[in-house]
Amino acid sequence: MQPKRYSSFAEFYPFYLSQHQDPVCRRLHYIGSSIILVIVVNTLINQHWWQLLWVPVVGYGFAWLGHFMFEKNRPATFTYPLYSLWGDWVMFGQMLMRLWRKKIR
């Protein structure tokens, strides 16, 4: 069976969110994304470029742990790698905005 082909990210994103309903899975994604940002900033400051090798290990490691152990599904990145990467950062940004909105209320 052929996977559904999405013609835009806007069409894909609701599917992406449906694959991230377990709160532990989402938290693991957030943790991985946060660590990636720390690695990238640290790499830029210290210019230890080899540290960038940790980005896919951390990113996929936390996300796949969430999917296989908690969500019990196959990561969307296997079928939709670019949309899934984009989805990770959109979901991360939405989480940060929710935290920010809670602080200003």
DRENBA-882620 format. One line per 3 residues: their letters; for each residue x, y, z of C-alpha. Coordinates in Angstrom, 3 decimals, m for minus. Each point is the difference from the previous one (the first is absolute). Example, Ala and Ser with C-alpha at 12.3 -4.5 7.8 and 13.67 -1.06 7.14 Angstrom:
! residues 2
as	12.300 m4.500 7.800 ~ 1.370 3.440 m0.660
***
This chain:
! residues 105
mqp	0.000 0.000 0.000 ~ 1.389 3.367 m1.036 ~ 0.253 2.662 2.712
kry	m2.134 3.085 m0.457 ~ 1.768 2.755 m1.881 ~ m0.451 3.458 1.485
ssf	0.109 2.953 m2.360 ~ 0.921 2.531 2.689 ~ 1.284 0.250 3.528
aef	m3.337 1.488 1.077 ~ m1.688 m3.183 m1.202 ~ 2.632 m2.205 1.682
ypf	0.132 1.689 3.420 ~ m3.334 m1.307 1.387 ~ 1.200 m3.529 m0.816
yls	3.313 0.768 1.698 ~ m1.781 1.154 3.168 ~ m2.160 m3.131 m0.034
qhq	3.211 m2.020 0.279 ~ 1.022 1.909 3.155 ~ m2.927 m0.427 2.369
dpv	1.887 m1.567 2.901 ~ 1.275 2.794 2.297 ~ 3.220 m1.887 0.812
crr	0.759 m0.347 m3.714 ~ m0.528 3.746 m0.496 ~ 2.178 0.827 3.018
lhy	2.793 m2.182 m1.336 ~ m0.216 1.898 m3.305 ~ 0.231 3.305 1.904
igs	2.973 m1.212 2.031 ~ 1.810 m1.161 m3.136 ~ m0.705 3.265 m1.839
sii	1.183 2.043 2.993 ~ 3.237 m1.964 0.228 ~ 0.534 0.456 m3.747
lvi	m0.264 3.776 0.433 ~ 2.541 m0.122 2.840 ~ 2.367 m2.073 m2.154
vvn	m0.316 2.383 m2.959 ~ 0.525 3.139 2.116 ~ 2.938 m1.601 1.817
tli	1.501 m1.052 m3.332 ~ m0.318 3.517 m1.411 ~ 1.526 1.584 3.105
nqh	2.885 m2.442 0.436 ~ 0.404 m0.979 m3.656 ~ 0.314 m3.670 0.858
wwq	m1.697 m1.104 m3.201 ~ 0.236 m3.703 0.828 ~ m2.738 0.569 2.608
llw	m2.493 0.322 m2.852 ~ 0.332 m3.771 m0.428 ~ m2.142 m0.274 3.150
vpv	m2.953 1.839 m1.574 ~ m1.548 m2.985 m1.841 ~ 0.847 m2.377 2.859
vgy	m1.778 2.188 2.547 ~ m2.838 1.020 m2.316 ~ m0.886 m3.453 m1.222
gfa	0.905 m1.691 3.277 ~ m2.480 1.892 2.156 ~ m2.716 0.015 m2.675
wlg	0.271 m3.702 m0.799 ~ 0.072 m0.920 3.677 ~ m3.283 1.866 0.354
hfm	m1.577 m1.688 m3.001 ~ 1.114 m3.565 0.658 ~ m0.348 m0.047 3.801
fek	m2.953 2.306 0.686 ~ m1.923 0.897 m3.158 ~ 0.370 m3.578 m1.312
nrp	0.074 1.103 m3.622 ~ 2.415 0.335 m2.884 ~ 1.610 3.460 m0.202
atf	m1.358 2.070 m2.880 ~ 3.577 0.889 m0.913 ~ 0.389 m3.431 m1.615
typ	m2.585 0.924 m2.635 ~ 0.069 3.815 0.029 ~ 3.513 1.049 1.068
lys	m0.080 3.690 m0.953 ~ m3.566 0.710 1.086 ~ 0.694 m1.840 3.267
lwg	3.104 2.068 0.695 ~ m2.000 3.151 m0.690 ~ m2.811 m1.349 2.190
dwv	2.398 m0.588 2.908 ~ 1.038 3.645 0.007 ~ m3.536 1.327 m0.468
mfg	m1.204 m2.156 2.906 ~ 2.976 1.177 2.093 ~ m0.787 3.635 m0.819
qml	m3.649 m0.472 0.898 ~ 1.016 m1.473 3.351 ~ 2.271 2.970 0.718
mrl	m2.788 2.438 m0.916 ~ m2.398 m1.755 2.396 ~ 2.555 0.308 2.812
wrk	0.584 3.663 m0.840 ~ m3.734 0.766 m0.055 ~ m0.435 m1.639 3.412
kir	2.770 2.208 1.414 ~ m1.514 3.278 m1.235 ~ m3.491 m0.710 1.335
***
